[in-house]
C-alpha cells in the first residue's frame, strides 16, 4: 500500500490546499523518526557493552600484572595470561584509539618479556611500569564510556521529545476531527 504524503488537490476538507500533510504521512514520519532513534540507541547500548567487556578484561590483566609487582616479577604462565586478557579486551572493544593503544601495550609487553631458555619472565620494574600503563588505559576507557553514555542519554531525550510531539500531533488531529464533526452536526 502506498501512502501519499500530501493531500490531493481535490481533497474535500476545511483544510484544503495542495501539500497539506495527511494523518497517514504524519504517522509514517513519526514512526520513521522513532525507528531511526531506536537504531542509534541500540548502537550506543552495544558500544557500552563492548566498553564494559573490554574494561573487565583490561582490569583482569592489570590485576595479573599487579600480582607480578607484589611477587617481584612474572612467570611465563602469568605473562601469557596477561596477553590472553589483553587479547580479550582487544576483541571486545570497538575500533578506535583505545583499541589501538591496548594493541600497542600488548605488543610492548610481549617484547618486554625476556627469554630464559623455555621460560618467559618479566622483572618487577617492567611489571610496575606496565601496571601504570594499564591503569591509564583503563581510565581512558572509562572516560570514553562516560562520554558515550552522555550520547546515549541525549538520544533517549530526543526519543522522548519525538514521542511527546507525536502524541500532541495525534491528539490535535483527533480534536480537529471532533470539531469538524460538531460543525457538520450543528
Secondary structure, DSSP 8 states (H G I E B T S, - for coil): ----SB--TT--SSS--TT-B-HHHHHHHHHHHHHHHHHHHHHHHHHHHHHHHHHHHHHHHHHHHHHHHHHTEE-HHHHHHHHHHHHHHHHHS-SSHHHHHHHHHHHHHHHH-EEETTEEEEEHHHHHHHHHHHHHHHHHHHHHHHHHHHHHHHHHHHHHHHHHHHHHHHHHHHHHHHHHHHHHH-
